[in-house]
Amino acid sequence: MTFTPPMPVKTPVSAPFWDALSEHRIRIQYSPSLATYVFYPRILAPGTLADDLEWREISGEGTLYTFTIARKPVSPHFANSVPQLLAVVQWDEGPRLSTEMVNVDPADLQIGMRVRPVFFDHPEDGVTLLRYEPAR
């Protein structure tokens, strides 16, 4: 039996993020009242509940904050994708993103290493996924 991996669902709140990814750009929210970038997409600024969030483009470059090597599939959908290099990347702009490392030998992963975005288009699902690779 073959399982198709689940894909994210675009919502009205997250649409600008997913639409930018489809153009191979990264846009996240910024709160002028907090003077900080915010991720995941939301309606109000965290902590203050200010109604001032705006979408801004970022480079997407950052550092590998942490990672784990999943040698057993996390679900049947990922049976053909092991080992999975599950990671958290901290963008240079501040927020962190849960993602997956690609184009790298697991032995070469190091916390704090510089990383850059890689866009994976899935036209059959109408979605582009954001992955990361070492910045060489």
LUMNU-178580 format. One record per residue: residue in one letter; residue number from 0; x, y, z of N, C-alpha, C, CB in turn. Coordinates in Angstrom, 3 decimals. Glycine has a CB too. Layout:
N
{A,NUM,{X,Y,Z},{X,Y,Z},{X,Y,Z},{X,Y,Z}};
...
***
This chain:
136
{M,0,{0.836,-1.170,0.000},{0.000,0.000,0.000},{0.890,1.245,0.000},{-0.956,-0.009,1.213}};
{T,1,{0.579,2.204,-0.854},{1.329,3.448,-0.957},{0.489,4.600,-0.423},{1.752,3.714,-2.417}};
{F,2,{1.129,5.418,0.393},{0.458,6.583,0.960},{1.042,7.849,0.341},{0.601,6.610,2.509}};
{T,3,{0.189,8.803,0.040},{0.632,10.098,-0.458},{0.897,11.012,0.729},{-0.420,10.723,-1.417}};
{P,4,{2.091,11.636,0.773},{2.371,12.522,1.907},{1.346,13.651,1.996},{3.786,13.108,1.790}};
{P,5,{0.960,14.018,3.201},{0.009,15.128,3.368},{0.654,16.440,2.947},{-0.481,15.219,4.835}};
{M,6,{-0.146,17.320,2.416},{0.330,18.635,1.993},{-0.353,19.710,2.833},{0.061,18.866,0.478}};
{P,7,{0.318,20.853,3.024},{-0.297,21.930,3.791},{-1.528,22.477,3.087},{0.707,23.050,4.030}};
{V,8,{-2.413,23.037,3.869},{-3.633,23.639,3.345},{-3.539,25.151,3.538},{-4.906,23.056,4.050}};
{K,9,{-3.671,25.882,2.441},{-3.625,27.342,2.497},{-4.922,27.855,3.119},{-3.410,27.952,1.078}};
{T,10,{-4.789,28.768,4.075},{-5.948,29.412,4.703},{-5.925,30.898,4.345},{-5.941,29.209,6.267}};
{P,11,{-6.996,31.626,4.608},{-6.948,33.073,4.345},{-5.811,33.779,5.091},{-8.271,33.709,4.732}};
{V,12,{-5.489,33.324,6.275},{-4.421,33.967,7.060},{-3.037,33.616,6.505},{-4.515,33.542,8.543}};
{S,13,{-2.844,32.369,6.071},{-1.526,31.932,5.612},{-1.301,32.099,4.108},{-1.326,30.497,5.978}};
{A,14,{-2.320,32.490,3.360},{-2.221,32.577,1.897},{-1.029,33.406,1.403},{-3.492,33.168,1.346}};
{P,15,{-0.721,34.573,1.982},{0.436,35.334,1.470},{1.757,34.569,1.595},{0.551,36.657,2.213}};
{F,16,{1.913,33.764,2.638},{3.120,32.945,2.804},{3.204,31.911,1.685},{3.126,32.245,4.190}};
{W,17,{2.117,31.150,1.477},{2.119,30.086,0.464},{2.196,30.653,-0.942},{0.873,29.219,0.599}};
{D,18,{1.530,31.777,-1.192},{1.586,32.402,-2.515},{3.010,32.852,-2.843},{0.620,33.600,-2.587}};
{A,19,{3.716,33.413,-1.868},{5.104,33.825,-2.085},{5.994,32.615,-2.365},{5.631,34.600,-0.864}};
{L,20,{5.802,31.526,-1.618},{6.605,30.327,-1.871},{6.413,29.840,-3.300},{6.238,29.213,-0.882}};
{S,21,{5.199,29.927,-3.826},{4.958,29.474,-5.200},{5.741,30.313,-6.206},{3.460,29.531,-5.527}};
{E,22,{6.160,31.512,-5.809},{6.993,32.384,-6.644},{8.467,32.295,-6.243},{6.508,33.839,-6.543}};
{H,23,{8.791,31.326,-5.397},{10.148,31.104,-4.877},{10.669,32.331,-4.132},{11.104,30.745,-6.023}};
{R,24,{9.775,32.912,-3.343},{10.098,34.010,-2.444},{9.564,33.636,-1.068},{9.495,35.375,-2.948}};
{I,25,{10.068,34.293,-0.039},{9.594,34.035,1.322},{9.090,35.342,1.898},{10.720,33.423,2.219}};
{R,26,{7.814,35.336,2.277},{7.192,36.497,2.915},{6.630,36.050,4.258},{6.068,37.121,2.008}};
{I,27,{6.981,36.798,5.301},{6.430,36.532,6.625},{5.921,37.854,7.194},{7.500,35.875,7.572}};
{Q,28,{5.268,37.772,8.313},{4.669,38.967,8.907},{5.684,39.734,9.759},{3.454,38.583,9.759}};
{Y,29,{5.449,41.039,9.818},{6.254,41.947,10.632},{5.305,42.808,11.445},{7.203,42.830,9.748}};
{S,30,{5.642,43.020,12.719},{4.835,43.871,13.594},{5.605,45.148,13.891},{4.465,43.131,14.914}};
{P,31,{5.173,46.287,13.325},{5.847,47.550,13.640},{5.813,47.893,15.131},{5.214,48.675,12.853}};
{S,32,{4.719,47.573,15.814},{4.638,47.909,17.244},{5.626,47.093,18.087},{3.214,47.678,17.755}};
{L,33,{5.930,45.891,17.639},{6.912,45.060,18.331},{8.308,45.229,17.750},{6.501,43.599,18.266}};
{A,34,{8.389,45.804,16.542},{9.653,45.933,15.810},{10.310,44.564,15.630},{10.613,46.893,16.551}};
{T,35,{9.478,43.581,15.245},{9.999,42.228,15.073},{9.196,41.463,14.024},{9.978,41.474,16.407}};
{Y,36,{9.857,40.488,13.418},{9.176,39.586,12.499},{8.439,38.523,13.300},{10.179,38.935,11.509}};
{V,37,{7.363,38.018,12.711},{6.486,37.056,13.379},{6.269,35.866,12.446},{5.120,37.714,13.778}};
{F,38,{6.380,34.672,12.974},{6.042,33.473,12.222},{5.606,32.442,13.243},{7.250,32.957,11.344}};
{Y,39,{4.567,31.857,13.022},{3.684,31.442,11.968},{2.650,32.534,11.670},{2.998,30.134,12.342}};
{P,40,{2.009,32.497,10.497},{1.018,33.525,10.173},{-0.129,33.557,11.180},{0.466,33.293,8.777}};
{R,41,{-0.519,34.774,11.548},{-1.597,34.957,12.527},{-2.316,36.266,12.257},{-1.045,34.933,13.976}};
{I,42,{-3.362,36.534,12.993},{-4.177,37.723,12.784},{-3.682,38.900,13.618},{-5.629,37.425,13.115}};
{L,43,{-3.236,38.630,14.844},{-2.792,39.692,15.759},{-1.367,39.415,16.218},{-3.742,39.803,16.983}};
{A,44,{-0.644,40.462,16.542},{0.738,40.335,17.013},{0.772,39.591,18.347},{1.398,41.729,17.155}};
{P,45,{1.731,38.685,18.509},{1.819,37.946,19.766},{2.224,38.864,20.924},{2.822,36.792,19.632}};
{G,46,{1.661,38.599,22.083},{2.003,39.377,23.279},{1.200,40.644,23.436},{3.444,39.725,23.257}};
{T,47,{1.106,41.448,22.365},{0.405,42.731,22.467},{-0.991,42.689,21.867},{1.208,43.809,21.788}};
{L,48,{-1.245,41.721,20.999},{-2.500,41.605,20.247},{-2.743,42.828,19.365},{-3.679,41.416,21.206}};
{A,49,{-1.655,43.501,18.969},{-1.770,44.647,18.062},{-2.251,44.187,16.702},{-0.424,45.383,17.931}};
{D,50,{-3.054,45.007,16.087},{-3.611,44.715,14.760},{-2.760,45.412,13.695},{-5.106,45.176,14.663}};
{D,51,{-1.447,45.154,13.709},{-0.562,45.889,12.806},{0.340,44.990,11.953},{0.292,46.828,13.604}};
{L,52,{0.013,43.712,11.868},{0.879,42.806,11.121},{0.846,43.123,9.633},{0.465,41.354,11.359}};
{E,53,{2.032,43.158,9.037},{2.163,43.389,7.601},{3.114,42.347,7.029},{2.674,44.836,7.302}};
{W,54,{2.945,42.050,5.751},{3.761,41.028,5.088},{4.995,41.675,4.479},{2.944,40.284,3.999}};
{R,55,{6.164,41.068,4.766},{7.432,41.554,4.225},{8.236,40.369,3.691},{8.241,42.329,5.309}};
{E,56,{8.967,40.636,2.625},{9.828,39.600,2.060},{11.127,39.527,2.852},{10.117,39.875,0.562}};
{I,57,{11.597,38.291,3.077},{12.875,38.063,3.752},{13.762,37.216,2.844},{12.668,37.367,5.140}};
{S,58,{15.031,37.157,3.165},{15.973,36.376,2.355},{15.760,34.877,2.520},{17.405,36.731,2.725}};
{G,59,{15.333,34.474,3.715},{15.187,33.052,4.000},{16.465,32.399,4.469},{14.693,32.346,2.794}};
{E,60,{17.561,33.124,4.440},{18.826,32.570,4.910},{18.828,32.534,6.426},{20.021,33.392,4.383}};
{G,61,{19.612,31.605,6.979},{19.644,31.504,8.423},{20.654,30.494,8.911},{18.294,31.153,8.939}};
{T,62,{20.420,30.014,10.135},{21.303,29.025,10.734},{20.482,27.815,11.176},{22.079,29.632,11.930}};
{L,63,{21.148,26.676,11.195},{20.514,25.448,11.662},{20.452,25.524,13.188},{21.300,24.163,11.176}};
{Y,64,{19.252,25.663,13.721},{19.047,25.819,15.159},{19.130,24.468,15.867},{17.688,26.484,15.439}};
{T,65,{18.488,23.452,15.280},{18.546,22.092,15.804},{18.078,21.133,14.717},{17.678,21.944,17.092}};
{F,66,{18.339,19.847,14.908},{17.901,18.855,13.932},{17.843,17.477,14.586},{18.846,18.836,12.705}};
{T,67,{17.165,16.586,13.904},{17.170,15.179,14.286},{17.123,14.353,13.010},{15.969,14.833,15.234}};
{I,68,{17.674,13.178,13.070},{17.670,12.272,11.928},{16.652,11.188,12.217},{19.092,11.665,11.657}};
{A,69,{15.547,11.214,11.472},{14.488,10.212,11.643},{14.821,9.022,10.739},{13.059,10.812,11.300}};
{R,70,{15.280,7.943,11.348},{15.664,6.755,10.578},{14.484,5.808,10.357},{16.792,6.014,11.288}};
{K,71,{13.441,6.014,11.147},{12.191,5.287,10.947},{11.153,6.313,10.521},{11.743,4.510,12.251}};
{P,72,{10.285,5.959,9.580},{9.300,6.946,9.113},{8.393,7.411,10.246},{8.452,6.358,7.981}};
{V,73,{8.105,8.710,10.247},{7.234,9.269,11.271},{5.777,8.877,11.039},{7.370,10.786,11.303}};
{S,74,{5.465,8.442,9.821},{4.157,7.884,9.490},{4.318,7.096,8.200},{3.059,9.009,9.346}};
{P,75,{3.345,6.263,7.840},{3.469,5.489,6.594},{3.647,6.367,5.357},{2.248,4.615,6.412}};
{H,76,{3.209,7.618,5.420},{3.337,8.535,4.285},{4.794,8.799,3.921},{2.643,9.848,4.595}};
{F,77,{5.703,8.619,4.877},{7.105,8.944,4.667},{7.999,7.705,4.636},{7.575,9.883,5.748}};
{A,78,{7.409,6.548,4.387},{8.166,5.296,4.381},{9.299,5.306,3.358},{7.236,4.131,4.099}};
{N,79,{9.122,6.005,2.256},{10.150,6.044,1.218},{11.079,7.246,1.362},{9.502,6.064,-0.149}};
{S,80,{10.982,7.963,2.460},{11.748,9.204,2.631},{12.740,9.156,3.780},{10.811,10.349,2.845}};
{V,81,{13.104,7.967,4.234},{14.037,7.897,5.358},{15.461,7.691,4.842},{13.642,6.756,6.328}};
{P,82,{16.465,8.200,5.518},{16.315,9.016,6.712},{15.803,10.415,6.365},{17.646,9.109,7.458}};
{Q,83,{14.959,10.940,7.239},{14.472,12.311,7.111},{15.309,13.189,8.025},{12.948,12.419,7.461}};
{L,84,{15.762,14.292,7.496},{16.586,15.220,8.266},{15.702,16.373,8.727},{17.801,15.741,7.423}};
{L,85,{14.999,16.138,9.816},{14.054,17.115,10.354},{14.833,18.203,11.082},{13.024,16.436,11.308}};
{A,86,{14.467,19.457,10.825},{15.283,20.561,11.331},{14.432,21.754,11.734},{16.297,20.986,10.286}};
{V,87,{15.040,22.600,12.546},{14.502,23.916,12.844},{15.573,24.905,12.396},{14.130,24.085,14.387}};
{V,88,{15.158,25.825,11.515},{16.055,26.862,11.009},{15.659,28.184,11.641},{16.006,26.950,9.449}};
{Q,89,{16.655,28.917,12.108},{16.398,30.266,12.608},{16.786,31.238,11.507},{17.192,30.558,13.938}};
{W,90,{15.751,31.940,10.998},{16.000,32.926,9.955},{16.837,34.073,10.504},{14.676,33.454,9.381}};
{D,91,{17.613,34.695,9.631},{18.403,35.862,10.034},{17.508,36.954,10.606},{19.204,36.407,8.842}};
{E,92,{16.262,36.991,10.153},{15.312,38.001,10.626},{14.723,37.666,11.996},{14.191,38.159,9.622}};
{G,93,{14.998,36.475,12.538},{14.585,36.165,13.897},{13.751,34.922,14.108},{13.855,37.271,14.406}};
{P,94,{12.580,34.794,13.459},{11.728,33.632,13.736},{12.374,32.311,13.322},{10.400,33.786,13.025}};
{R,95,{11.817,31.243,13.844},{12.274,29.890,13.518},{11.197,29.161,12.717},{12.624,29.097,14.809}};
{L,96,{11.655,28.237,11.862},{10.785,27.465,10.986},{11.125,25.991,11.101},{10.912,27.939,9.525}};
{S,97,{10.122,25.147,11.309},{10.319,23.691,11.242},{10.361,23.299,9.784},{9.187,22.910,12.003}};
{T,98,{11.357,22.518,9.402},{11.574,22.192,8.000},{12.318,20.872,7.877},{12.349,23.311,7.296}};
{E,99,{12.902,20.666,6.724},{13.681,19.463,6.454},{14.942,19.874,5.717},{12.859,18.420,5.628}};
{M,100,{16.071,19.286,6.076},{17.330,19.543,5.375},{17.414,18.600,4.177},{18.565,19.353,6.329}};
{V,101,{17.950,19.121,3.074},{18.115,18.349,1.843},{19.513,18.614,1.279},{17.009,18.716,0.794}};
{N,102,{19.914,17.777,0.340},{21.188,17.947,-0.376},{22.384,17.995,0.571},{21.151,19.221,-1.211}};
{V,103,{22.325,17.155,1.617},{23.416,17.128,2.597},{23.513,15.732,3.201},{23.196,18.196,3.712}};
{D,104,{24.724,15.299,3.454},{24.959,14.045,4.160},{24.645,14.292,5.634},{26.440,13.530,3.961}};
{P,105,{23.862,13.414,6.263},{23.525,13.626,7.686},{24.748,13.849,8.570},{22.749,12.438,8.212}};
{A,106,{25.874,13.214,8.243},{27.080,13.370,9.053},{27.651,14.782,8.979},{28.129,12.375,8.613}};
{D,107,{27.261,15.546,7.959},{27.783,16.897,7.786},{26.933,17.963,8.476},{27.889,17.214,6.322}};
{L,108,{25.815,17.579,9.060},{24.960,18.555,9.740},{25.604,19.012,11.047},{23.564,17.955,10.013}};
{Q,109,{25.569,20.322,11.274},{26.096,20.895,12.507},{25.189,22.027,12.952},{27.552,21.396,12.317}};
{I,110,{24.802,21.993,14.210},{24.020,23.102,14.753},{24.838,24.379,14.592},{23.642,22.856,16.258}};
{G,111,{24.192,25.430,14.120},{24.858,26.702,13.899},{25.366,26.902,12.483},{25.986,26.831,14.839}};
{M,112,{25.301,25.848,11.640},{25.774,26.000,10.267},{24.845,26.923,9.482},{25.875,24.628,9.576}};
{R,113,{25.399,27.648,8.525},{24.612,28.523,7.669},{23.829,27.668,6.673},{25.523,29.549,6.930}};
{V,114,{22.581,28.079,6.441},{21.712,27.356,5.518},{20.998,28.336,4.594},{20.688,26.498,6.290}};
{R,115,{20.535,27.809,3.470},{19.793,28.624,2.511},{18.563,27.860,2.046},{20.686,29.013,1.302}};
{P,116,{17.552,28.601,1.576},{16.291,27.958,1.196},{16.382,27.201,-0.130},{15.197,28.995,1.106}};
{V,117,{15.572,26.144,-0.208},{15.383,25.368,-1.434},{13.879,25.206,-1.593},{16.132,23.958,-1.382}};
{F,118,{13.375,25.524,-2.768},{11.934,25.476,-3.023},{11.583,24.200,-3.770},{11.474,26.713,-3.824}};
{F,119,{10.624,23.447,-3.240},{10.162,22.204,-3.851},{8.732,22.401,-4.335},{10.253,21.011,-2.847}};
{D,120,{8.580,22.500,-5.646},{7.256,22.692,-6.245},{6.524,21.356,-6.359},{7.378,23.356,-7.636}};
{H,121,{5.255,21.363,-5.978},{4.362,20.207,-6.124},{3.136,20.682,-6.900},{3.953,19.594,-4.716}};
{P,122,{3.285,20.837,-8.231},{2.178,21.405,-9.016},{0.902,20.578,-8.950},{2.596,21.548,-10.455}};
{E,123,{1.044,19.273,-8.775},{-0.148,18.420,-8.686},{-0.980,18.741,-7.453},{0.254,16.949,-8.667}};
{D,124,{-0.339,19.305,-6.429},{-1.044,19.684,-5.205},{-1.207,21.197,-5.089},{-0.302,19.150,-3.986}};
{G,125,{-0.629,21.940,-6.022},{-0.733,23.398,-5.984},{-0.008,24.023,-4.811},{-2.167,23.801,-5.942}};
{V,126,{1.123,23.421,-4.409},{1.853,23.925,-3.246},{3.358,23.862,-3.512},{1.489,23.112,-1.973}};
{T,127,{4.077,24.805,-2.911},{5.539,24.788,-2.913},{5.979,24.663,-1.466},{6.146,26.079,-3.593}};
{L,128,{6.865,23.708,-1.212},{7.377,23.483,0.138},{8.751,24.117,0.284},{7.443,21.975,0.456}};
{L,129,{9.053,24.559,1.478},{10.324,25.209,1.780},{11.213,24.245,2.546},{10.104,26.511,2.589}};
{R,130,{12.331,23.910,1.953},{13.343,23.053,2.579},{14.641,23.849,2.669},{13.551,21.715,1.769}};
{Y,131,{15.652,23.277,3.293},{16.923,23.980,3.462},{18.101,23.079,3.140},{17.052,24.512,4.883}};
{E,132,{19.188,23.716,2.693},{20.450,23.029,2.408},{21.580,23.884,2.952},{20.631,22.764,0.870}};
{P,133,{22.757,23.273,3.122},{23.894,24.080,3.580},{24.186,25.210,2.606},{25.142,23.203,3.755}};
{A,134,{24.550,26.367,3.138},{24.964,27.502,2.309},{26.449,27.311,2.046},{24.663,28.904,3.008}};
{R,135,{26.762,26.947,0.842},{28.161,26.643,0.525},{28.854,27.829,-0.068},{28.256,25.473,-0.424}};
***
